[in-house]
Amino acid sequence: MGYLNMHELLARVSEVSSYLPAVLITLGVAILVGCAIGCVCSPCEEKDDLFHREVY
């Protein structure tokens, strides 16, 4: 019985693993776009330590 359960588990994992790279890439792109939109919509008002002088 244990062998059949392990075989079924491996079969299900192999089914999911075919979609896993696409899901990870989609989530990564969604996070990247979300961060980019957040940076554009609310720019940071803090002064930078290196470039603290304003350039005219």
All heavy atoms as atom14 arrays in JSON, in Angstrom:
{
  "sequence": "MGYLNMHELLARVSEVSSYLPAVLITLGVAILVGCAIGCVCSPCEEKDDLFHREVY",
  "atom14_mask": [
    [1, 1, 1, 1, 1, 1, 1, 1, 0, 0, 0, 0, 0, 0],
    [1, 1, 1, 1, 0, 0, 0, 0, 0, 0, 0, 0, 0, 0],
    [1, 1, 1, 1, 1, 1, 1, 1, 1, 1, 1, 1, 0, 0],
    [1, 1, 1, 1, 1, 1, 1, 1, 0, 0, 0, 0, 0, 0],
    [1, 1, 1, 1, 1, 1, 1, 1, 0, 0, 0, 0, 0, 0],
    [1, 1, 1, 1, 1, 1, 1, 1, 0, 0, 0, 0, 0, 0],
    [1, 1, 1, 1, 1, 1, 1, 1, 1, 1, 0, 0, 0, 0],
    [1, 1, 1, 1, 1, 1, 1, 1, 1, 0, 0, 0, 0, 0],
    [1, 1, 1, 1, 1, 1, 1, 1, 0, 0, 0, 0, 0, 0],
    [1, 1, 1, 1, 1, 1, 1, 1, 0, 0, 0, 0, 0, 0],
    [1, 1, 1, 1, 1, 0, 0, 0, 0, 0, 0, 0, 0, 0],
    [1, 1, 1, 1, 1, 1, 1, 1, 1, 1, 1, 0, 0, 0],
    [1, 1, 1, 1, 1, 1, 1, 0, 0, 0, 0, 0, 0, 0],
    [1, 1, 1, 1, 1, 1, 0, 0, 0, 0, 0, 0, 0, 0],
    [1, 1, 1, 1, 1, 1, 1, 1, 1, 0, 0, 0, 0, 0],
    [1, 1, 1, 1, 1, 1, 1, 0, 0, 0, 0, 0, 0, 0],
    [1, 1, 1, 1, 1, 1, 0, 0, 0, 0, 0, 0, 0, 0],
    [1, 1, 1, 1, 1, 1, 0, 0, 0, 0, 0, 0, 0, 0],
    [1, 1, 1, 1, 1, 1, 1, 1, 1, 1, 1, 1, 0, 0],
    [1, 1, 1, 1, 1, 1, 1, 1, 0, 0, 0, 0, 0, 0],
    [1, 1, 1, 1, 1, 1, 1, 0, 0, 0, 0, 0, 0, 0],
    [1, 1, 1, 1, 1, 0, 0, 0, 0, 0, 0, 0, 0, 0],
    [1, 1, 1, 1, 1, 1, 1, 0, 0, 0, 0, 0, 0, 0],
    [1, 1, 1, 1, 1, 1, 1, 1, 0, 0, 0, 0, 0, 0],
    [1, 1, 1, 1, 1, 1, 1, 1, 0, 0, 0, 0, 0, 0],
    [1, 1, 1, 1, 1, 1, 1, 0, 0, 0, 0, 0, 0, 0],
    [1, 1, 1, 1, 1, 1, 1, 1, 0, 0, 0, 0, 0, 0],
    [1, 1, 1, 1, 0, 0, 0, 0, 0, 0, 0, 0, 0, 0],
    [1, 1, 1, 1, 1, 1, 1, 0, 0, 0, 0, 0, 0, 0],
    [1, 1, 1, 1, 1, 0, 0, 0, 0, 0, 0, 0, 0, 0],
    [1, 1, 1, 1, 1, 1, 1, 1, 0, 0, 0, 0, 0, 0],
    [1, 1, 1, 1, 1, 1, 1, 1, 0, 0, 0, 0, 0, 0],
    [1, 1, 1, 1, 1, 1, 1, 0, 0, 0, 0, 0, 0, 0],
    [1, 1, 1, 1, 0, 0, 0, 0, 0, 0, 0, 0, 0, 0],
    [1, 1, 1, 1, 1, 1, 0, 0, 0, 0, 0, 0, 0, 0],
    [1, 1, 1, 1, 1, 0, 0, 0, 0, 0, 0, 0, 0, 0],
    [1, 1, 1, 1, 1, 1, 1, 1, 0, 0, 0, 0, 0, 0],
    [1, 1, 1, 1, 0, 0, 0, 0, 0, 0, 0, 0, 0, 0],
    [1, 1, 1, 1, 1, 1, 0, 0, 0, 0, 0, 0, 0, 0],
    [1, 1, 1, 1, 1, 1, 1, 0, 0, 0, 0, 0, 0, 0],
    [1, 1, 1, 1, 1, 1, 0, 0, 0, 0, 0, 0, 0, 0],
    [1, 1, 1, 1, 1, 1, 0, 0, 0, 0, 0, 0, 0, 0],
    [1, 1, 1, 1, 1, 1, 1, 0, 0, 0, 0, 0, 0, 0],
    [1, 1, 1, 1, 1, 1, 0, 0, 0, 0, 0, 0, 0, 0],
    [1, 1, 1, 1, 1, 1, 1, 1, 1, 0, 0, 0, 0, 0],
    [1, 1, 1, 1, 1, 1, 1, 1, 1, 0, 0, 0, 0, 0],
    [1, 1, 1, 1, 1, 1, 1, 1, 1, 0, 0, 0, 0, 0],
    [1, 1, 1, 1, 1, 1, 1, 1, 0, 0, 0, 0, 0, 0],
    [1, 1, 1, 1, 1, 1, 1, 1, 0, 0, 0, 0, 0, 0],
    [1, 1, 1, 1, 1, 1, 1, 1, 0, 0, 0, 0, 0, 0],
    [1, 1, 1, 1, 1, 1, 1, 1, 1, 1, 1, 0, 0, 0],
    [1, 1, 1, 1, 1, 1, 1, 1, 1, 1, 0, 0, 0, 0],
    [1, 1, 1, 1, 1, 1, 1, 1, 1, 1, 1, 0, 0, 0],
    [1, 1, 1, 1, 1, 1, 1, 1, 1, 0, 0, 0, 0, 0],
    [1, 1, 1, 1, 1, 1, 1, 0, 0, 0, 0, 0, 0, 0],
    [1, 1, 1, 1, 1, 1, 1, 1, 1, 1, 1, 1, 0, 0]
  ],
  "atom14_positions": [
    [[0.81, -1.19, 0.0], [0.0, 0.0, 0.0], [0.85, 1.26, 0.0], [0.53, 2.22, -0.68], [-0.91, 0.01, 1.24], [-2.21, -0.65, 1.05], [-3.33, 0.39, 0.15], [-4.82, -0.42, 0.46], [0.0, 0.0, 0.0], [0.0, 0.0, 0.0], [0.0, 0.0, 0.0], [0.0, 0.0, 0.0], [0.0, 0.0, 0.0], [0.0, 0.0, 0.0]],
    [[1.93, 1.26, 0.79], [2.79, 2.43, 0.87], [3.42, 2.76, -0.47], [3.61, 3.92, -0.82], [0.0, 0.0, 0.0], [0.0, 0.0, 0.0], [0.0, 0.0, 0.0], [0.0, 0.0, 0.0], [0.0, 0.0, 0.0], [0.0, 0.0, 0.0], [0.0, 0.0, 0.0], [0.0, 0.0, 0.0], [0.0, 0.0, 0.0], [0.0, 0.0, 0.0]],
    [[3.74, 1.73, -1.25], [4.34, 1.94, -2.56], [3.36, 2.63, -3.5], [3.73, 3.54, -4.23], [4.8, 0.6, -3.14], [5.33, 0.73, -4.54], [6.57, 1.3, -4.79], [4.58, 0.31, -5.63], [7.06, 1.43, -6.08], [5.05, 0.43, -6.92], [6.29, 0.99, -7.13], [6.78, 1.12, -8.4], [0.0, 0.0, 0.0], [0.0, 0.0, 0.0]],
    [[2.11, 2.22, -3.46], [1.11, 2.84, -4.32], [0.89, 4.3, -3.94], [0.72, 5.16, -4.8], [-0.2, 2.06, -4.26], [-0.17, 0.66, -4.88], [-1.51, -0.02, -4.68], [0.16, 0.74, -6.35], [0.0, 0.0, 0.0], [0.0, 0.0, 0.0], [0.0, 0.0, 0.0], [0.0, 0.0, 0.0], [0.0, 0.0, 0.0], [0.0, 0.0, 0.0]],
    [[0.86, 4.59, -2.66], [0.69, 5.97, -2.23], [1.87, 6.84, -2.65], [1.68, 7.97, -3.06], [0.51, 6.04, -0.71], [-0.83, 5.46, -0.28], [-1.77, 5.43, -1.07], [-0.9, 5.0, 0.95], [0.0, 0.0, 0.0], [0.0, 0.0, 0.0], [0.0, 0.0, 0.0], [0.0, 0.0, 0.0], [0.0, 0.0, 0.0], [0.0, 0.0, 0.0]],
    [[3.09, 6.3, -2.54], [4.27, 7.05, -2.96], [4.26, 7.26, -4.47], [4.62, 8.33, -4.95], [5.54, 6.31, -2.53], [6.79, 7.06, -2.84], [6.82, 8.63, -1.99], [8.1, 8.34, -0.85], [0.0, 0.0, 0.0], [0.0, 0.0, 0.0], [0.0, 0.0, 0.0], [0.0, 0.0, 0.0], [0.0, 0.0, 0.0], [0.0, 0.0, 0.0]],
    [[3.81, 6.25, -5.2], [3.73, 6.37, -6.66], [2.72, 7.44, -7.05], [2.98, 8.24, -7.96], [3.36, 5.01, -7.26], [3.3, 5.04, -8.75], [4.41, 5.25, -9.53], [2.26, 4.9, -9.61], [4.06, 5.24, -10.8], [2.76, 5.02, -10.88], [0.0, 0.0, 0.0], [0.0, 0.0, 0.0], [0.0, 0.0, 0.0], [0.0, 0.0, 0.0]],
    [[1.6, 7.48, -6.39], [0.58, 8.51, -6.67], [1.1, 9.89, -6.32], [0.87, 10.86, -7.05], [-0.7, 8.21, -5.89], [-1.45, 7.0, -6.38], [-2.65, 6.68, -5.5], [-2.99, 7.52, -4.64], [-3.22, 5.6, -5.68], [0.0, 0.0, 0.0], [0.0, 0.0, 0.0], [0.0, 0.0, 0.0], [0.0, 0.0, 0.0], [0.0, 0.0, 0.0]],
    [[1.82, 10.0, -5.22], [2.4, 11.27, -4.81], [3.4, 11.77, -5.85], [3.37, 12.94, -6.25], [3.07, 11.13, -3.45], [3.77, 12.37, -2.92], [2.75, 13.46, -2.62], [4.59, 12.03, -1.7], [0.0, 0.0, 0.0], [0.0, 0.0, 0.0], [0.0, 0.0, 0.0], [0.0, 0.0, 0.0], [0.0, 0.0, 0.0], [0.0, 0.0, 0.0]],
    [[4.26, 10.89, -6.31], [5.23, 11.27, -7.33], [4.56, 11.66, -8.65], [5.01, 12.58, -9.34], [6.23, 10.14, -7.57], [7.23, 9.9, -6.43], [8.09, 8.68, -6.73], [8.09, 11.12, -6.21], [0.0, 0.0, 0.0], [0.0, 0.0, 0.0], [0.0, 0.0, 0.0], [0.0, 0.0, 0.0], [0.0, 0.0, 0.0], [0.0, 0.0, 0.0]],
    [[3.48, 11.0, -8.98], [2.74, 11.34, -10.2], [2.14, 12.73, -10.09], [2.18, 13.52, -11.03], [1.66, 10.3, -10.47], [0.0, 0.0, 0.0], [0.0, 0.0, 0.0], [0.0, 0.0, 0.0], [0.0, 0.0, 0.0], [0.0, 0.0, 0.0], [0.0, 0.0, 0.0], [0.0, 0.0, 0.0], [0.0, 0.0, 0.0], [0.0, 0.0, 0.0]],
    [[1.59, 13.05, -8.94], [1.0, 14.39, -8.74], [2.07, 15.48, -8.73], [1.87, 16.57, -9.27], [0.18, 14.43, -7.48], [-1.05, 13.57, -7.58], [-2.03, 13.89, -6.5], [-3.12, 12.91, -6.53], [-4.32, 13.21, -6.97], [-4.6, 14.4, -7.41], [-5.26, 12.27, -6.97], [0.0, 0.0, 0.0], [0.0, 0.0, 0.0], [0.0, 0.0, 0.0]],
    [[3.21, 15.2, -8.12], [4.31, 16.17, -8.09], [4.83, 16.42, -9.5], [5.13, 17.56, -9.86], [5.43, 15.7, -7.14], [6.69, 16.52, -7.31], [4.96, 15.75, -5.71], [0.0, 0.0, 0.0], [0.0, 0.0, 0.0], [0.0, 0.0, 0.0], [0.0, 0.0, 0.0], [0.0, 0.0, 0.0], [0.0, 0.0, 0.0], [0.0, 0.0, 0.0]],
    [[4.91, 15.39, -10.3], [5.39, 15.57, -11.66], [4.39, 16.36, -12.5], [4.79, 17.1, -13.41], [5.7, 14.22, -12.32], [4.5, 13.5, -12.51], [0.0, 0.0, 0.0], [0.0, 0.0, 0.0], [0.0, 0.0, 0.0], [0.0, 0.0, 0.0], [0.0, 0.0, 0.0], [0.0, 0.0, 0.0], [0.0, 0.0, 0.0], [0.0, 0.0, 0.0]],
    [[3.1, 16.25, -12.21], [2.1, 17.05, -12.91], [2.24, 18.52, -12.55], [2.17, 19.4, -13.41], [0.68, 16.59, -12.56], [0.29, 15.26, -13.14], [-1.07, 14.79, -12.63], [-1.76, 15.58, -11.97], [-1.43, 13.63, -12.89], [0.0, 0.0, 0.0], [0.0, 0.0, 0.0], [0.0, 0.0, 0.0], [0.0, 0.0, 0.0], [0.0, 0.0, 0.0]],
    [[2.45, 18.8, -11.27], [2.57, 20.18, -10.8], [3.89, 20.79, -11.26], [3.96, 21.97, -11.59], [2.45, 20.22, -9.26], [2.76, 21.6, -8.72], [1.06, 19.8, -8.84], [0.0, 0.0, 0.0], [0.0, 0.0, 0.0], [0.0, 0.0, 0.0], [0.0, 0.0, 0.0], [0.0, 0.0, 0.0], [0.0, 0.0, 0.0], [0.0, 0.0, 0.0]],
    [[4.94, 20.0, -11.33], [6.27, 20.54, -11.66], [6.33, 21.06, -13.09], [7.19, 21.88, -13.4], [7.34, 19.48, -11.43], [7.2, 18.43, -12.36], [0.0, 0.0, 0.0], [0.0, 0.0, 0.0], [0.0, 0.0, 0.0], [0.0, 0.0, 0.0], [0.0, 0.0, 0.0], [0.0, 0.0, 0.0], [0.0, 0.0, 0.0], [0.0, 0.0, 0.0]],
    [[5.44, 20.64, -13.95], [5.45, 21.17, -15.31], [4.95, 22.61, -15.35], [5.34, 23.39, -16.21], [4.61, 20.28, -16.24], [3.26, 20.3, -15.84], [0.0, 0.0, 0.0], [0.0, 0.0, 0.0], [0.0, 0.0, 0.0], [0.0, 0.0, 0.0], [0.0, 0.0, 0.0], [0.0, 0.0, 0.0], [0.0, 0.0, 0.0], [0.0, 0.0, 0.0]],
    [[4.08, 22.98, -14.41], [3.56, 24.35, -14.34], [4.37, 25.25, -13.42], [4.2, 26.46, -13.44], [2.1, 24.33, -13.84], [1.15, 23.65, -14.78], [0.56, 22.45, -14.45], [0.85, 24.22, -16.0], [-0.32, 21.83, -15.31], [-0.04, 23.62, -16.87], [-0.62, 22.42, -16.51], [-1.48, 21.81, -17.37], [0.0, 0.0, 0.0], [0.0, 0.0, 0.0]],
    [[5.21, 24.68, -12.59], [5.91, 25.43, -11.57], [6.79, 26.55, -12.13], [6.73, 27.68, -11.62], [6.72, 24.49, -10.68], [7.31, 25.08, -9.43], [6.2, 25.6, -8.52], [8.13, 24.05, -8.69], [0.0, 0.0, 0.0], [0.0, 0.0, 0.0], [0.0, 0.0, 0.0], [0.0, 0.0, 0.0], [0.0, 0.0, 0.0], [0.0, 0.0, 0.0]],
    [[7.61, 26.33, -13.16], [8.41, 27.44, -13.69], [7.56, 28.6, -14.2], [7.89, 29.76, -13.97], [9.22, 26.81, -14.82], [9.26, 25.37, -14.5], [7.97, 25.07, -13.81], [0.0, 0.0, 0.0], [0.0, 0.0, 0.0], [0.0, 0.0, 0.0], [0.0, 0.0, 0.0], [0.0, 0.0, 0.0], [0.0, 0.0, 0.0], [0.0, 0.0, 0.0]],
    [[6.47, 28.3, -14.87], [5.6, 29.36, -15.39], [4.96, 30.14, -14.25], [4.86, 31.37, -14.31], [4.53, 28.76, -16.29], [0.0, 0.0, 0.0], [0.0, 0.0, 0.0], [0.0, 0.0, 0.0], [0.0, 0.0, 0.0], [0.0, 0.0, 0.0], [0.0, 0.0, 0.0], [0.0, 0.0, 0.0], [0.0, 0.0, 0.0], [0.0, 0.0, 0.0]],
    [[4.56, 29.46, -13.2], [3.96, 30.14, -12.05], [4.99, 31.03, -11.35], [4.7, 32.18, -11.0], [3.36, 29.11, -11.08], [2.96, 29.75, -9.76], [2.17, 28.41, -11.71], [0.0, 0.0, 0.0], [0.0, 0.0, 0.0], [0.0, 0.0, 0.0], [0.0, 0.0, 0.0], [0.0, 0.0, 0.0], [0.0, 0.0, 0.0], [0.0, 0.0, 0.0]],
    [[6.2, 30.53, -11.17], [7.24, 31.32, -10.51], [7.62, 32.55, -11.33], [7.81, 33.64, -10.78], [8.47, 30.45, -10.25], [8.3, 29.38, -9.19], [9.56, 28.54, -9.07], [7.94, 29.98, -7.85], [0.0, 0.0, 0.0], [0.0, 0.0, 0.0], [0.0, 0.0, 0.0], [0.0, 0.0, 0.0], [0.0, 0.0, 0.0], [0.0, 0.0, 0.0]],
    [[7.73, 32.39, -12.64], [8.06, 33.53, -13.5], [6.94, 34.55, -13.46], [7.18, 35.76, -13.37], [8.35, 33.05, -14.93], [9.67, 32.29, -14.96], [8.38, 34.22, -15.91], [9.95, 31.59, -16.26], [0.0, 0.0, 0.0], [0.0, 0.0, 0.0], [0.0, 0.0, 0.0], [0.0, 0.0, 0.0], [0.0, 0.0, 0.0], [0.0, 0.0, 0.0]],
    [[5.7, 34.1, -13.51], [4.56, 35.02, -13.47], [4.52, 35.78, -12.15], [4.3, 37.0, -12.13], [3.25, 34.24, -13.66], [3.32, 33.53, -14.91], [2.06, 35.17, -13.67], [0.0, 0.0, 0.0], [0.0, 0.0, 0.0], [0.0, 0.0, 0.0], [0.0, 0.0, 0.0], [0.0, 0.0, 0.0], [0.0, 0.0, 0.0], [0.0, 0.0, 0.0]],
    [[4.76, 35.11, -11.04], [4.78, 35.78, -9.74], [5.94, 36.78, -9.66], [5.77, 37.88, -9.12], [4.88, 34.76, -8.62], [3.64, 33.94, -8.35], [3.93, 32.88, -7.28], [2.5, 34.82, -7.91], [0.0, 0.0, 0.0], [0.0, 0.0, 0.0], [0.0, 0.0, 0.0], [0.0, 0.0, 0.0], [0.0, 0.0, 0.0], [0.0, 0.0, 0.0]],
    [[7.09, 36.4, -10.19], [8.23, 37.31, -10.18], [7.98, 38.57, -10.98], [8.31, 39.68, -10.54], [0.0, 0.0, 0.0], [0.0, 0.0, 0.0], [0.0, 0.0, 0.0], [0.0, 0.0, 0.0], [0.0, 0.0, 0.0], [0.0, 0.0, 0.0], [0.0, 0.0, 0.0], [0.0, 0.0, 0.0], [0.0, 0.0, 0.0], [0.0, 0.0, 0.0]],
    [[7.39, 38.42, -12.14], [7.07, 39.58, -12.98], [6.01, 40.45, -12.3], [6.1, 41.68, -12.33], [6.62, 39.13, -14.38], [6.03, 40.27, -15.18], [7.79, 38.52, -15.14], [0.0, 0.0, 0.0], [0.0, 0.0, 0.0], [0.0, 0.0, 0.0], [0.0, 0.0, 0.0], [0.0, 0.0, 0.0], [0.0, 0.0, 0.0], [0.0, 0.0, 0.0]],
    [[5.02, 39.82, -11.68], [3.98, 40.58, -10.99], [4.56, 41.39, -9.84], [4.21, 42.55, -9.63], [2.89, 39.64, -10.49], [0.0, 0.0, 0.0], [0.0, 0.0, 0.0], [0.0, 0.0, 0.0], [0.0, 0.0, 0.0], [0.0, 0.0, 0.0], [0.0, 0.0, 0.0], [0.0, 0.0, 0.0], [0.0, 0.0, 0.0], [0.0, 0.0, 0.0]],
    [[5.49, 40.81, -9.09], [6.13, 41.53, -7.99], [6.98, 42.67, -8.53], [6.97, 43.78, -7.98], [6.96, 40.56, -7.14], [6.04, 39.63, -6.37], [7.88, 41.31, -6.18], [6.74, 38.5, -5.66], [0.0, 0.0, 0.0], [0.0, 0.0, 0.0], [0.0, 0.0, 0.0], [0.0, 0.0, 0.0], [0.0, 0.0, 0.0], [0.0, 0.0, 0.0]],
    [[7.71, 42.43, -9.61], [8.54, 43.47, -10.21], [7.69, 44.63, -10.71], [8.01, 45.8, -10.46], [9.35, 42.88, -11.36], [10.32, 43.82, -12.06], [11.43, 44.22, -11.1], [10.9, 43.15, -13.27], [0.0, 0.0, 0.0], [0.0, 0.0, 0.0], [0.0, 0.0, 0.0], [0.0, 0.0, 0.0], [0.0, 0.0, 0.0], [0.0, 0.0, 0.0]],
    [[6.59, 44.35, -11.37], [5.7, 45.4, -11.86], [5.06, 46.14, -10.69], [4.96, 47.38, -10.7], [4.62, 44.8, -12.8], [3.52, 45.8, -13.09], [5.25, 44.33, -14.1], [0.0, 0.0, 0.0], [0.0, 0.0, 0.0], [0.0, 0.0, 0.0], [0.0, 0.0, 0.0], [0.0, 0.0, 0.0], [0.0, 0.0, 0.0], [0.0, 0.0, 0.0]],
    [[4.66, 45.42, -9.66], [4.08, 46.06, -8.48], [5.06, 46.99, -7.8], [4.7, 48.1, -7.39], [0.0, 0.0, 0.0], [0.0, 0.0, 0.0], [0.0, 0.0, 0.0], [0.0, 0.0, 0.0], [0.0, 0.0, 0.0], [0.0, 0.0, 0.0], [0.0, 0.0, 0.0], [0.0, 0.0, 0.0], [0.0, 0.0, 0.0], [0.0, 0.0, 0.0]],
    [[6.31, 46.58, -7.69], [7.32, 47.46, -7.09], [7.58, 48.67, -7.96], [7.76, 49.78, -7.46], [8.62, 46.69, -6.87], [8.5, 45.47, -5.55], [0.0, 0.0, 0.0], [0.0, 0.0, 0.0], [0.0, 0.0, 0.0], [0.0, 0.0, 0.0], [0.0, 0.0, 0.0], [0.0, 0.0, 0.0], [0.0, 0.0, 0.0], [0.0, 0.0, 0.0]],
    [[7.63, 48.47, -9.26], [7.87, 49.6, -10.17], [6.73, 50.6, -10.11], [6.96, 51.82, -10.08], [8.05, 49.09, -11.6], [0.0, 0.0, 0.0], [0.0, 0.0, 0.0], [0.0, 0.0, 0.0], [0.0, 0.0, 0.0], [0.0, 0.0, 0.0], [0.0, 0.0, 0.0], [0.0, 0.0, 0.0], [0.0, 0.0, 0.0], [0.0, 0.0, 0.0]],
    [[5.51, 50.13, -10.05], [4.36, 51.04, -9.95], [4.38, 51.76, -8.61], [4.09, 52.95, -8.54], [3.04, 50.26, -10.16], [2.92, 49.84, -11.62], [1.84, 51.1, -9.75], [1.75, 48.93, -11.9], [0.0, 0.0, 0.0], [0.0, 0.0, 0.0], [0.0, 0.0, 0.0], [0.0, 0.0, 0.0], [0.0, 0.0, 0.0], [0.0, 0.0, 0.0]],
    [[4.75, 51.07, -7.56], [4.83, 51.69, -6.25], [5.89, 52.78, -6.2], [5.71, 53.82, -5.57], [0.0, 0.0, 0.0], [0.0, 0.0, 0.0], [0.0, 0.0, 0.0], [0.0, 0.0, 0.0], [0.0, 0.0, 0.0], [0.0, 0.0, 0.0], [0.0, 0.0, 0.0], [0.0, 0.0, 0.0], [0.0, 0.0, 0.0], [0.0, 0.0, 0.0]],
    [[7.01, 52.57, -6.88], [8.07, 53.58, -6.89], [7.68, 54.78, -7.73], [8.04, 55.91, -7.41], [9.36, 52.98, -7.43], [10.13, 51.82, -6.31], [0.0, 0.0, 0.0], [0.0, 0.0, 0.0], [0.0, 0.0, 0.0], [0.0, 0.0, 0.0], [0.0, 0.0, 0.0], [0.0, 0.0, 0.0], [0.0, 0.0, 0.0], [0.0, 0.0, 0.0]],
    [[6.96, 54.57, -8.79], [6.56, 55.67, -9.66], [5.44, 56.49, -9.01], [5.45, 57.71, -9.06], [6.11, 55.14, -11.04], [5.44, 56.22, -11.86], [7.29, 54.56, -11.79], [0.0, 0.0, 0.0], [0.0, 0.0, 0.0], [0.0, 0.0, 0.0], [0.0, 0.0, 0.0], [0.0, 0.0, 0.0], [0.0, 0.0, 0.0], [0.0, 0.0, 0.0]],
    [[4.5, 55.82, -8.4], [3.35, 56.51, -7.81], [3.71, 57.27, -6.54], [3.13, 58.31, -6.25], [2.24, 55.52, -7.5], [1.49, 54.85, -8.99], [0.0, 0.0, 0.0], [0.0, 0.0, 0.0], [0.0, 0.0, 0.0], [0.0, 0.0, 0.0], [0.0, 0.0, 0.0], [0.0, 0.0, 0.0], [0.0, 0.0, 0.0], [0.0, 0.0, 0.0]],
    [[4.62, 56.77, -5.76], [4.99, 57.45, -4.52], [6.51, 57.56, -4.43], [7.16, 56.72, -3.82], [4.45, 56.68, -3.32], [5.0, 55.39, -3.3], [0.0, 0.0, 0.0], [0.0, 0.0, 0.0], [0.0, 0.0, 0.0], [0.0, 0.0, 0.0], [0.0, 0.0, 0.0], [0.0, 0.0, 0.0], [0.0, 0.0, 0.0], [0.0, 0.0, 0.0]],
    [[7.1, 58.56, -5.07], [8.55, 58.7, -5.02], [9.03, 59.0, -3.61], [8.32, 59.62, -2.82], [8.83, 59.86, -5.96], [7.56, 60.6, -6.05], [6.47, 59.6, -5.84], [0.0, 0.0, 0.0], [0.0, 0.0, 0.0], [0.0, 0.0, 0.0], [0.0, 0.0, 0.0], [0.0, 0.0, 0.0], [0.0, 0.0, 0.0], [0.0, 0.0, 0.0]],
    [[10.2, 58.57, -3.32], [10.77, 58.75, -1.99], [11.25, 60.18, -1.82], [11.95, 60.72, -2.68], [11.92, 57.77, -1.8], [12.61, 57.8, -0.16], [0.0, 0.0, 0.0], [0.0, 0.0, 0.0], [0.0, 0.0, 0.0], [0.0, 0.0, 0.0], [0.0, 0.0, 0.0], [0.0, 0.0, 0.0], [0.0, 0.0, 0.0], [0.0, 0.0, 0.0]],
    [[10.91, 60.81, -0.72], [11.27, 62.2, -0.45], [12.53, 62.31, 0.4], [12.98, 63.4, 0.71], [10.11, 62.92, 0.24], [8.86, 63.02, -0.61], [9.04, 63.92, -1.83], [9.86, 64.84, -1.79], [8.36, 63.66, -2.84], [0.0, 0.0, 0.0], [0.0, 0.0, 0.0], [0.0, 0.0, 0.0], [0.0, 0.0, 0.0], [0.0, 0.0, 0.0]],
    [[13.1, 61.19, 0.81], [14.29, 61.22, 1.66], [15.5, 61.69, 0.86], [15.61, 61.45, -0.33], [14.56, 59.84, 2.23], [13.48, 59.34, 3.15], [13.77, 57.93, 3.62], [14.83, 57.39, 3.28], [12.92, 57.37, 4.31], [0.0, 0.0, 0.0], [0.0, 0.0, 0.0], [0.0, 0.0, 0.0], [0.0, 0.0, 0.0], [0.0, 0.0, 0.0]],
    [[16.43, 62.34, 1.54], [17.65, 62.77, 0.89], [18.63, 61.61, 0.84], [18.72, 60.82, 1.77], [18.26, 63.95, 1.62], [17.46, 65.22, 1.49], [18.21, 66.37, 2.09], [17.44, 67.66, 1.86], [18.16, 68.82, 2.37], [0.0, 0.0, 0.0], [0.0, 0.0, 0.0], [0.0, 0.0, 0.0], [0.0, 0.0, 0.0], [0.0, 0.0, 0.0]],
    [[19.38, 61.56, -0.22], [20.39, 60.54, -0.4], [21.66, 60.97, 0.31], [22.02, 62.14, 0.31], [20.64, 60.33, -1.89], [21.4, 59.06, -2.16], [21.86, 58.42, -1.19], [21.55, 58.7, -3.33], [0.0, 0.0, 0.0], [0.0, 0.0, 0.0], [0.0, 0.0, 0.0], [0.0, 0.0, 0.0], [0.0, 0.0, 0.0], [0.0, 0.0, 0.0]],
    [[22.39, 60.05, 0.93], [23.62, 60.38, 1.64], [24.73, 60.8, 0.67], [25.52, 61.69, 0.97], [24.1, 59.19, 2.46], [23.18, 58.92, 3.64], [22.47, 59.84, 4.05], [23.19, 57.78, 4.15], [0.0, 0.0, 0.0], [0.0, 0.0, 0.0], [0.0, 0.0, 0.0], [0.0, 0.0, 0.0], [0.0, 0.0, 0.0], [0.0, 0.0, 0.0]],
    [[24.79, 60.18, -0.49], [25.84, 60.53, -1.45], [25.55, 61.81, -2.2], [26.41, 62.67, -2.34], [26.0, 59.39, -2.47], [26.9, 58.25, -2.06], [26.84, 57.15, -3.1], [28.32, 58.72, -1.88], [0.0, 0.0, 0.0], [0.0, 0.0, 0.0], [0.0, 0.0, 0.0], [0.0, 0.0, 0.0], [0.0, 0.0, 0.0], [0.0, 0.0, 0.0]],
    [[24.35, 61.95, -2.69], [23.98, 63.08, -3.52], [23.0, 63.99, -2.76], [21.84, 64.09, -3.1], [23.36, 62.61, -4.83], [24.26, 61.67, -5.58], [23.97, 60.31, -5.61], [25.39, 62.12, -6.21], [24.79, 59.43, -6.28], [26.23, 61.25, -6.87], [25.93, 59.91, -6.91], [0.0, 0.0, 0.0], [0.0, 0.0, 0.0], [0.0, 0.0, 0.0]],
    [[23.47, 64.61, -1.7], [22.57, 65.4, -0.86], [22.39, 66.82, -1.34], [21.48, 67.5, -0.94], [23.05, 65.39, 0.59], [24.45, 65.87, 0.76], [25.52, 65.05, 0.62], [24.95, 67.09, 1.05], [26.64, 65.71, 0.82], [26.33, 66.97, 1.07], [0.0, 0.0, 0.0], [0.0, 0.0, 0.0], [0.0, 0.0, 0.0], [0.0, 0.0, 0.0]],
    [[23.27, 67.3, -2.22], [23.12, 68.66, -2.75], [22.16, 68.66, -3.92], [22.16, 67.74, -4.74], [24.45, 69.22, -3.19], [25.37, 69.54, -2.01], [26.61, 70.21, -2.49], [27.46, 69.17, -3.07], [28.47, 69.41, -3.89], [28.76, 70.63, -4.25], [29.19, 68.44, -4.37], [0.0, 0.0, 0.0], [0.0, 0.0, 0.0], [0.0, 0.0, 0.0]],
    [[21.37, 69.71, -4.03], [20.46, 69.84, -5.15], [21.23, 70.41, -6.34], [22.03, 71.31, -6.2], [19.3, 70.75, -4.79], [18.4, 70.18, -3.73], [17.22, 71.1, -3.44], [16.95, 72.0, -4.25], [16.61, 70.9, -2.4], [0.0, 0.0, 0.0], [0.0, 0.0, 0.0], [0.0, 0.0, 0.0], [0.0, 0.0, 0.0], [0.0, 0.0, 0.0]],
    [[20.94, 69.88, -7.51], [21.6, 70.33, -8.74], [20.63, 71.23, -9.47], [19.47, 70.88, -9.72], [22.01, 69.14, -9.63], [22.63, 69.65, -10.91], [22.93, 68.23, -8.87], [0.0, 0.0, 0.0], [0.0, 0.0, 0.0], [0.0, 0.0, 0.0], [0.0, 0.0, 0.0], [0.0, 0.0, 0.0], [0.0, 0.0, 0.0], [0.0, 0.0, 0.0]],
    [[21.1, 72.43, -9.84], [20.25, 73.38, -10.56], [20.58, 73.41, -12.02], [21.63, 73.27, -12.47], [20.38, 74.78, -9.97], [19.85, 74.86, -8.55], [20.69, 74.93, -7.45], [18.48, 74.85, -8.33], [20.21, 75.0, -6.18], [17.98, 74.92, -7.03], [18.85, 75.0, -5.99], [18.35, 75.07, -4.72], [0.0, 0.0, 0.0], [0.0, 0.0, 0.0]]
  ]
}
